[in-house]
Amino acid sequence: MLPGADADTVLRGATRRGGRALAWLAVLASPALTIAGLVVLQPAGAPPTRDGGAPASSAAPEGWAEMYVRSWLSATREDSAGIETFFPAGVELQRPPGTLVPIDTAVVSAVSPDPGSWSVVVVADVLVLQPDGKRRATLLCAQVAMTGGEGAYVAISLPSPVACPGTLGAVDPAYDETADPAGPIGQSVSGFLAAYLAGQGQLDRFVSPGARLAPPLPPPFTAVELTELRTHEKFEPGQAARPPDGTAVHVLMRAGAFDATGQTMPVDYALTLVARAGRWEINRIDPAPLRAGR
């Protein structure tokens, strides 16, 4: 991330807007109904992997564990939120409705210590009711122990809260050179962002021939303003304005993206640009920024 980025803001940025809106509905609606909605909205992801990186068995119930944790967090003294579906012994709670509202969940790890048994750690983004009546978003990790197979599972116990993965120190990106957002590289990046994120202009004008950069549809923003631009490569004054064909430059940029209400959200992109016919074109969106010392 660029210097000055707030790690907590980035972490919160991982929360899906749709899930948060649905969570607020849960304050007013039945938790069991919310759980049913979350089942429908659960997206398909990449094949799960175990801690060592090896693919987990397709029978491993990571999704089942996620729903169990959601149900456990949603349960109140008035609604069990379907805990018995996962843990037949059930549990009696004294918590009033709306004190804990799960927004989103994800699997942190899944291991099978014995055939037919699993230990899954689930992280949940939860709205927690405070004494002043406000709700604060927090992360909670819980370990789920279960047994079963062939499409039938049962929890051995209630979820066990455990420590969430820690956060490392800030990473120094390898983009030490400051570039002018109004310069030739900045103009190409600005044009690309406007077409890619806001649907303004023709995307092909700013993309290298053969590069496959399909924009998100519908466009998530109405306008984009480039605010910071850094490059990995160093240019002499004026050199970036007349690059030989094939010259590549790696950039890390930050922009303010405006939605339909005029609110802005900061976004970062690591890009590779390649020169062609005297101008810079976006060749690809890099999978991750370059890191210093690597």
C-alpha positions in Angstrom: 0.0 0.0 0.0 1.1 3.6 -0.4 2.7 5.4 2.5 0.2 6.7 5.1 -2.4 3.9 4.4 -4.4 2.9 7.5 -4.1 -0.9 8.1 -7.4 -1.0 9.9 -9.1 0.8 7.1 -7.7 -1.7 4.6 -8.9 -4.6 6.8 -12.3 -3.1 7.0 -12.3 -2.7 3.3 -12.4 -6.4 2.9 -16.0 -6.4 4.2 -18.5 -6.7 1.5 -21.1 -3.8 1.3 -23.9 -6.2 0.6 -23.1 -8.3 3.6 -23.1 -5.3 5.9 -26.5 -4.1 4.6 -27.9 -7.5 5.1 -26.5 -7.6 8.6 -28.4 -4.4 9.5 -31.6 -6.1 8.4 -30.7 -8.9 10.8 -31.1 -6.4 13.7 -34.8 -6.1 12.7 -35.5 -9.6 11.2 -35.2 -13.1 12.5 -31.6 -14.3 12.7 -32.7 -17.6 11.2 -34.1 -15.8 8.2 -30.8 -13.9 7.8 -28.8 -17.2 7.9 -31.0 -18.5 5.1 -30.2 -15.4 3.1 -26.5 -15.7 3.7 -26.6 -19.3 2.4 -28.0 -18.1 -0.9 -25.5 -15.3 -1.1 -22.5 -17.3 -0.2 -20.2 -16.9 -3.3 -18.3 -19.8 -4.9 -14.6 -19.5 -4.3 -11.4 -21.2 -5.2 -10.9 -24.8 -4.2 -10.1 -24.9 -0.4 -6.6 -25.7 0.7 -5.2 -27.0 4.0 -2.6 -25.3 6.1 0.3 -26.9 4.2 -1.1 -25.7 0.9 -2.4 -29.1 -0.3 -5.9 -29.1 -1.6 -8.4 -30.1 1.1 -10.8 -32.9 0.4 -14.0 -31.9 -1.4 -15.9 -33.5 1.5 -14.3 -31.0 4.0 -17.2 -29.0 5.4 -15.7 -25.4 5.4 -18.9 -23.9 4.2 -20.8 -25.9 6.8 -18.5 -24.6 9.5 -19.1 -21.0 8.3 -22.8 -21.3 8.6 -22.5 -22.9 12.0 -20.5 -19.9 13.3 -23.0 -17.5 11.8 -25.8 -19.3 13.5 -24.0 -19.4 16.8 -23.4 -15.6 16.6 -27.0 -14.9 15.6 -28.6 -17.0 18.3 -30.5 -15.2 21.0 -32.8 -16.0 23.9 -35.7 -15.6 21.5 -34.3 -17.4 18.5 -31.8 -20.3 18.4 -31.0 -19.3 14.8 -30.9 -23.0 13.8 -28.0 -24.0 16.0 -29.6 -27.5 16.3 -29.0 -28.0 12.6 -25.3 -28.1 13.3 -25.1 -29.0 17.1 -28.1 -31.2 18.0 -27.5 -30.7 21.7 -28.4 -27.1 21.2 -27.7 -24.3 23.8 -29.8 -21.9 25.8 -28.8 -18.3 25.5 -29.8 -15.2 27.5 -28.5 -12.7 24.9 -31.2 -10.3 23.6 -31.7 -9.9 19.9 -29.3 -7.5 18.0 -26.4 -7.7 20.5 -24.2 -9.6 18.0 -24.8 -9.4 14.2 -22.5 -11.4 11.9 -21.8 -9.5 8.8 -19.4 -11.8 6.9 -17.4 -14.9 7.5 -14.4 -16.6 5.9 -12.4 -19.8 6.6 -8.9 -19.1 8.0 -7.7 -22.7 8.1 -9.1 -26.2 7.8 -7.3 -29.4 9.0 -8.3 -33.0 9.3 -6.5 -34.5 12.3 -8.2 -37.9 11.9 -10.2 -39.5 9.1 -13.8 -38.2 9.3 -13.0 -35.3 11.6 -12.2 -31.6 11.0 -11.0 -28.6 12.8 -11.9 -25.4 11.0 -11.1 -21.8 12.1 -13.6 -19.3 10.9 -13.1 -15.5 11.1 -16.3 -13.4 11.4 -16.8 -9.7 11.0 -19.4 -8.9 13.7 -21.4 -5.8 14.7 -21.2 -5.7 18.5 -23.7 -3.7 20.5 -22.0 -1.2 22.8 -23.3 0.2 26.2 -24.0 3.5 24.5 -26.4 1.8 22.0 -24.0 2.0 19.1 -22.6 -1.0 17.2 -18.9 -1.5 16.6 -17.4 -3.7 13.9 -14.9 -6.2 15.2 -13.2 -9.4 14.0 -13.8 -12.7 15.9 -12.1 -16.0 15.1 -13.7 -19.3 16.3 -12.5 -22.9 15.9 -15.1 -25.5 15.0 -14.6 -29.2 15.7 -16.8 -31.6 13.7 -17.1 -35.1 12.5 -18.9 -36.9 9.7 -18.6 -37.3 5.9 -20.6 -38.2 2.8 -22.7 -35.1 3.1 -23.6 -35.4 6.8 -21.8 -33.6 9.6 -22.2 -32.8 13.2 -20.4 -30.4 15.5 -18.7 -32.0 18.5 -19.0 -28.8 20.6 -19.9 -25.2 20.4 -17.5 -22.9 18.5 -14.4 -22.0 20.5 -13.1 -18.4 20.2 -9.4 -18.3 19.4 -6.8 -15.8 18.4 -7.1 -14.3 14.9 -4.0 -14.2 12.7 -1.8 -11.3 13.6 -1.0 -8.3 11.4 2.6 -7.8 10.3 4.3 -4.5 10.1 3.8 -2.1 7.2 5.4 -3.3 3.9 7.6 -0.9 2.0 6.7 -0.9 -1.7 9.5 -0.6 -4.2 8.2 2.5 -5.9 10.6 5.2 -4.7 10.2 7.7 -7.6 7.4 10.3 -7.5 5.7 11.0 -10.8 3.6 13.9 -11.8 -0.1 12.9 -12.1 -0.4 15.5 -14.9 2.6 14.1 -16.7 2.6 11.6 -19.6 2.5 8.5 -17.4 -0.2 10.1 -15.2 -2.3 11.0 -18.2 -2.4 7.4 -19.4 -3.2 6.1 -15.9 -5.9 8.7 -15.4 -7.5 7.9 -18.7 -7.4 4.2 -18.0 -8.9 4.6 -14.6 -11.8 6.7 -15.9 -12.6 4.1 -18.6 -12.0 1.1 -16.4 -13.8 2.1 -13.2 -16.3 4.8 -14.4 -17.0 3.8 -17.9 -15.8 7.2 -19.2 -14.2 6.9 -22.6 -12.9 4.0 -24.6 -10.7 1.6 -22.6 -8.9 0.3 -25.7 -7.3 3.8 -26.1 -5.3 3.2 -23.0 -4.5 -0.5 -23.1 -1.7 -2.3 -24.9 -2.9 -4.4 -28.0 -3.6 -7.9 -26.9 -3.9 -7.1 -23.2 -7.0 -8.5 -21.6 -8.4 -6.0 -19.1 -12.1 -6.4 -18.9 -13.6 -3.7 -16.8 -16.0 -4.4 -13.9 -19.6 -4.1 -15.0 -21.6 -2.1 -14.3 -19.0 0.6 -13.6 -18.7 0.8 -9.8 -18.0 4.5 -9.8 -19.0 7.7 -11.6 -15.6 9.5 -11.6 -12.0 8.8 -10.6 -9.3 11.3 -9.6 -5.6 10.3 -9.6 -4.1 11.7 -6.4 -0.7 10.0 -6.1 1.6 8.3 -8.6 4.9 6.5 -7.9 7.2 4.5 -10.2 9.7 1.7 -9.7 11.9 3.0 -12.5 13.8 6.3 -12.3 13.5 8.7 -15.2 15.7 11.7 -16.1 13.7 14.9 -16.5 11.6 14.7 -19.7 12.7 11.1 -20.4 9.2 9.7 -19.6 7.7 11.9 -22.3 9.5 10.3 -25.2 10.0 6.6 -24.3 11.3 4.1 -26.9 8.8 1.4 -27.9 8.8 -1.5 -25.5 10.0 0.5 -22.5 8.2 -0.8 -19.4 7.5 1.1 -16.2 5.9 -0.3 -13.0 3.7 2.2 -11.1 1.8 2.2 -7.9 -1.0 4.7 -7.8 -3.7 5.9 -5.5 -7.0 7.5 -6.7 -10.2 8.8 -5.2 -13.2 7.0 -6.7 -16.5 8.8 -6.5 -19.9 6.9 -6.3 -23.3 8.2 -7.5 -23.8 10.1 -4.2 -20.5 12.0 -4.6 -18.8 10.0 -1.8 -15.2 9.0 -2.4 -13.3 5.8 -1.7 -9.5 5.5 -2.0 -8.2 2.8 -4.3 -4.7 1.6 -5.1 -3.5 -0.1 -8.3 -0.1 -1.6 -9.2 0.2 -1.4 -13.0 2.7 -2.2 -15.7 2.8 0.3 -18.5 4.6 -0.3 -21.9 5.6 2.4 -24.3 4.2 2.2 -27.9 4.3 4.9 -30.6 5.5 7.5 -28.2 2.8 7.0 -25.5 2.4 4.9 -22.4 -0.2 2.1 -22.5 -1.4 -0.1 -19.6 -0.2 -3.6 -20.2 -1.5 -5.3 -17.1 -2.8 -4.9 -13.6 -0.1 -6.5 -11.5 -1.2 -9.2 -9.1 0.6 -7.4 -6.2 2.9 -4.3 -5.8 6.6 -4.8 -6.0 8.2 -5.0 -2.5 11.4 -3.3 -1.5 14.4 -5.6 -1.1 13.1 -8.3 -3.4 
